[in-house]
């Protein structure tokens, strides 16, 4: 599975989900605690 498929907002992805900045995470996920896209990457 590619990085883009793991990301819930691939149209906004600029690299790997684990490389998203806090600002990018907030833009995609709001005030969600943690970063679910990066969590999926580790599995």
Secondary structure in CASP SS format (residue, H / E / C, confidence):
PFRMAT SS
TARGET T0000
AUTHOR 0000-0000-0000
METHOD secondary structure of the structure
MODEL  1
X C 1.00
X C 1.00
X H 1.00
X H 1.00
X H 1.00
X H 1.00
X C 1.00
X C 1.00
X C 1.00
X H 1.00
X H 1.00
X H 1.00
X C 1.00
X C 1.00
X C 1.00
X C 1.00
X H 1.00
X H 1.00
X H 1.00
X C 1.00
X C 1.00
X H 1.00
X H 1.00
X H 1.00
X H 1.00
X H 1.00
X H 1.00
X H 1.00
X H 1.00
X C 1.00
X C 1.00
X C 1.00
X C 1.00
X C 1.00
X C 1.00
X H 1.00
X H 1.00
X H 1.00
X H 1.00
X H 1.00
X H 1.00
X C 1.00
X C 1.00
END
